[in-house]
Amino acid sequence: MTGQLNHRTVLVTGGAVRIGRAMVEALAAAGAGVVVHARSSHTEGEALVACLRNRGCRAWQVCGALDTPDGVERVFQAALAAAGRLDGLVNNAAIFTRRSLAASDAAAFEAAWRVNALAPMLLTRLLAQHVATVQSGASSPVAGVVNLLDQRIAHPCTGCLPYLVSKQALAAFTTAAALELAPALTVNAIAPGAVLAPAATAATAREPAGATPLANHGTPAQIGAAVVFLLSNPSITGQILYVDGGQHLVAESGHDE
């Protein structure tokens, strides 16, 4: 373990699989206790927690939906009950659908909004309230929040409008909350590129990943390293860190996640 996050405990939503799992593993390797949230990947979450505990790491699993305010509250309280204290939050859970505006009804926009934007906002609020009750002074570690965005937020793109606007709302929240919640919390975000192809998607339905200036799209492990960096640095807040090989610098291009 690197020890960068010793004595910290972090809740990772959607932490059982894919990029979420990579972030959980990076946090645990840095010394943090990790609460792994899963909605449907219960088996994978249990296996991950067991693996981390076998390595001597502090790890717990909580399950639940994040698409209602009551669900958000239940997940957060379950995480507190399991770990006893939280001083970090990674808002990774999200839903992605490829829908044009013409194909998007109110339900599509609301579903994306509730999971991708509202749930992270409410979880951040709950963490801030919790931190205010447990902080013991200057010796306490600065609590931190990292929101997972998407490099698409840097420029207009087509074909996924409900998802895009929900992530852009979360980006705006990141900077506003960073100012409002300082100095008790840092609030930052990571905007990945085409790190992983979507699960269970036919090859014929996939978008091209697109070109990048650095000729790579990043890896889950690199996303995990970025999360550790942001949560371990008490002097960084209100930042959006693109981990996408520079893809946000070039013209619009579709990509697999």
Stockholm file with secondary structure:
# STOCKHOLM 1.0

chainA/1-257         MTGQLNHRTVLVTGGAVRIGRAMVEALAAAGAGVVVHARSSHTEGEALVACLRNRGCRAWQVCGALDTPDGVERVFQAALAAAGRLDGLVNNAAIFTRRSLAASDAAAFEAAWRVNALAPMLLTRLLAQHVATVQSGASSPVAGVVNLLDQRIAHPCTGCLPYLVSKQALAAFTTAAALELAPALTVNAIAPGAVLAPAATAATAREPAGATPLANHGTPAQIGAAVVFLLSNPSITGQILYVDGGQHLVAESGHDE
#=GR chainA/1-257 SS CCCTTTTCEEEETTCSSHHHHHHHHHHHHTTCEEEEEESSCHHHHHHHHHHHHHTTCCEEEEECCCSSHHHHHHHHHHHHHHHSCCCEEEECCCCCCCCCSTTCCHHHHHHHHIIIIIHHHHHHHHHHHHHHHHCCSTTSCCEEEEEECCGGGGSCCSSCHHHHHHHHHHHHHHHHHHHHHTTTEEEEEEEECSCSCCTTCCGGGCCCCCCCTTSCCCCHHHHHHHHHHHHHCTTCCSCEEEESTTGGGSSCCCCCC
#=GC SS_cons         CCCTTTTCEEEETTCSSHHHHHHHHHHHHTTCEEEEEESSCHHHHHHHHHHHHHTTCCEEEEECCCSSHHHHHHHHHHHHHHHSCCCEEEECCCCCCCCCSTTCCHHHHHHHHIIIIIHHHHHHHHHHHHHHHHCCSTTSCCEEEEEECCGGGGSCCSSCHHHHHHHHHHHHHHHHHHHHHTTTEEEEEEEECSCSCCTTCCGGGCCCCCCCTTSCCCCHHHHHHHHHHHHHCTTCCSCEEEESTTGGGSSCCCCCC
//
